[in-house]
Amino acid sequence: MNIKSEGHEDYGLLVSEKAKKYAIVKELDKKVKLKGQKTVLQYEVRLQNGLECGGAYIKFLRPQKSGLKLENFDSEAPYSIMFGPDRCGTTDKIHFIFNHKNPKNGEYTEHHLQEPPFVPSDKLSHVYTAIIRPDNRVSILVDGDERRMAYLLSVDDFKPPLIPPHMIPDEKNKKPEDWDDRPTIPDPSAPKPDDWDEDAPPMIEDEDAVKPEGWLDDVPPEIDDPDASKPEIWDDEEDGEWEPPKVPNPKCAPAPGCGKWKRPEKKNPAYKGKWKRPHIENPKFKGIWKPRMIKNPNYFEIDTSNFEPIAAIGIEIWTMQEDLLFDNIMITRDEHVASRYRDTTWKPKYDVEKAKQKAEELAPLDFVTRFQQWAVNMLFRIADHPHMEAYKHHFVDIIEKVEDQPKATLGVFISIIVVILTIPFTIIFSIKKCSASVNVAGKKKDNAATKTLNNQGSNKEKEDEIEKENEKAAVAVPRKKSGRRDA
């Protein structure tokens, strides 16, 4: 799909849907020779929704034996070079892969760049450049900056190396049957000790263990989830009888354990495991066998890589992200031309995108968002107050609701303020009430004592009456609240 890039008047090729395969190809009017000439491959791609799993690379196709059939373009189409970003799971690289024809056997081999650069992680337009030079150097640039330089003929820069090894193992050379390559062998004369018990278990019950006090033997450790309900789509005939999932039994929480108590196990001091003979040096050891080395029939030497020409450009990818935008694909001999094109075409777009991103990051937050942040901070401060310790878990629940539902922030916060304001008044009135009760109780107690003194020598009934009055006075004094709230 040809569509505008977001925020620009420029058009590009858009991958519009995720979880699909895409393919498009353009045959060149004239083949581009690569051998012995500097060649610059360059294009732009914008990962507008990022790239979590998928490719954004381009294939530079070599000529086809039977001619290029555009309608048949797929992943099997042979290419000279594959270049560009790819990311999925642990893969995060800018590929540079080239196919090279072995002059001895005519077979093509893929050679992958080792230690390729990482893919930029933002959602801005980036320009990727590969410069292939006649001296066999390859430079990978991102936004004009060189991120990797490799040598095509190096044994370390590409896997497998372009030039195959001169000597290879002889596949026809097999290890002789009487060849003993064991450095050591079990000692055949070593006897097993008489006290070695191979059947002793590694773990045994701890006979010294005692069941903890308060263990609930008759309480099951798990119960059916009381909040679970049978799904509407559940079919007893097809799915079987529905059973609610199990959850930990809340009755077990205050106890050291519940269910049938079993003694814990401990390591068995008598355990030795299966007896094995000790090893001794092997008198028949001949060394580690290796097949003999022979000359590689497919070995060749070259001074410069022999790339196939580029006959077409194709994008053949699979991606889990949509809105990948390809633009300004270029092949040129002059890297200065590519540089000028970056400065005049890519850089202005990138600067606009970068400025927009920075403005969004620095933009003042709307009133609702600012109030939400202020409310959350205030609730955290209130919840951390020592007097609010008993209610802290309620504040955490409210904070989570505020963060998930910004529109509910104002109503929730006003309710909290009302509750907070009522707490001091509740405390004040509780103190006054407590003081009044103490005074009343004190007066009653004094009266009871006076009555006792004035009626010494009275009968038993009066003494009992005075004692009851004292008990009532003591009951009238309220106990100090602990500040702890039952769950």
Beta strands, then each sheet from edge to edge (+ up, - down):
strand 1: 2-4
strand 2: 11-15
strand 3: 20-32
strand 4: 39-47
strand 5: 53-55
strand 6: 58-61
strand 7: 79-88
strand 8: 91-101
strand 9: 108-113
strand 10: 125-132
strand 11: 137-142
strand 12: 145-151
strand 13: 158-159
strand 14: 167-169
strand 15: 184-186
strand 16: 203-205
strand 17: 222-224
strand 18: 246-248
strand 19: 265-267
strand 20: 279-281
strand 21: 293-295
strand 22: 310-319
strand 23: 324-332
sheet 1: 1+ 2- 23+ 4- 10+ 11- 12+
sheet 2: 3+ 22- 6+ 7- 5+
sheet 3: 3+ 22- 6+ 7- 8+ 9- 13+
sheet 4: 14+ 21-
sheet 5: 15+ 20-
sheet 6: 16+ 19-
sheet 7: 17+ 18-
end
